[in-house]
Every structure is written in C-alpha cells, then in structure tokens.
Amino acid sequence: MRAAIGLLKDPDVLQVVSHPVRLRVLAALSAPASAAAVARAIGQSRQNTNYHLKELERVGLVARTGERRVGNFVETLYRAAARTILVS
C-alpha cells in the first residue's frame, strides 16, 4: 500500500527527485505502469525512462508492484511510493 504523502528530508533523495525527467516519471505513475508505458506517456525512450525509474527505486520513491507477460517479454510494473511528495 502506498502512502498518501511522502516527506522528503534527505539531501541525496532530493537530488535524485530534482531531475525534471524523474518528476515527470513520478507524475506518470499515478497507477502502476511499465517502463515502456511511462516512456510513451512522457515522450522519452524506454531505456532513458528505465534508468530514471531505477534511480527513483534506489531511493525509495518508486516500488515494483509486479510483472506481466507481453508476448515473450516480461514487463516489470512500478508505482510511485506516495501519491503526494512534500519537500522539508
């Protein structure tokens, strides 16, 4: 279950979330989605989006929610850790 509000205090986490593409990734993850779906939503390549998803996951702002099979490919689904993020 994701939190309603995430409070950011750690400078390292703030540095990760301050990237404009990462902010767009977080906004696109209002519902669980794959890297490919997020990439289409924000107009970036899947590889670039996947990189930013991994960075957000590393600091706990994005979590894996499962996988789904699409043909012979298995997609990982991600979700934002909180619906709203506040910077302290």
C-alpha positions in Angstrom: 0.0 0.0 0.0 1.4 3.4 -0.9 1.5 6.4 1.4 -0.8 9.3 0.9 2.1 11.8 1.5 5.8 11.2 1.3 8.0 13.7 3.2 11.5 14.2 1.7 14.3 15.4 4.0 17.4 13.5 2.8 19.6 15.7 0.6 20.5 12.6 -1.6 16.9 11.8 -2.2 16.2 15.5 -3.0 19.0 15.5 -5.6 17.5 12.4 -7.3 14.0 13.8 -7.4 15.1 17.2 -8.6 15.7 15.9 -12.2 12.9 17.1 -14.5 12.5 13.7 -16.2 12.2 12.0 -12.8 9.5 14.4 -11.8 7.6 13.5 -15.0 8.1 9.8 -14.3 6.6 10.2 -10.8 3.7 12.1 -12.2 3.0 9.4 -14.8 3.0 6.7 -12.1 -0.4 7.6 -10.6 -1.3 4.0 -11.4 1.1 1.0 -11.8 2.8 1.0 -15.2 5.8 -0.5 -17.0 8.8 1.5 -18.2 7.5 1.3 -21.7 4.1 2.8 -20.8 5.7 5.6 -18.7 8.1 6.3 -21.6 5.2 6.7 -24.0 3.4 8.9 -21.5 6.3 11.3 -21.0 7.8 11.2 -24.5 11.1 9.6 -23.6 12.9 6.5 -24.8 12.2 3.3 -22.8 15.9 3.0 -22.0 16.1 6.5 -20.6 12.9 6.1 -18.6 14.1 2.8 -17.2 17.3 4.4 -16.0 15.3 7.1 -14.2 12.9 4.5 -12.7 15.9 2.6 -11.3 17.3 5.8 -9.7 13.9 6.6 -8.1 13.6 3.0 -6.9 17.0 3.1 -5.4 16.0 6.0 -3.1 12.5 4.5 -2.3 10.3 6.9 -4.3 9.2 4.1 -6.7 8.4 0.5 -5.9 8.0 -2.6 -8.0 4.4 -3.9 -7.9 4.6 -7.0 -10.1 5.2 -8.3 -13.6 3.1 -9.0 -16.6 3.8 -11.1 -19.7 3.5 -9.3 -23.1 4.2 -11.9 -25.8 7.6 -13.4 -25.0 8.6 -10.4 -22.8 8.0 -9.9 -19.1 7.4 -6.3 -18.1 8.1 -5.0 -14.6 5.3 -2.8 -13.2 6.2 0.2 -11.0 4.2 2.6 -8.8 5.0 5.8 -7.0 5.7 5.2 -3.3 3.4 8.1 -2.3 0.5 10.0 -4.0 2.0 13.3 -2.9 5.6 14.3 -2.2 6.5 17.2 0.1 10.0 18.6 0.5 11.0 19.6 4.0 
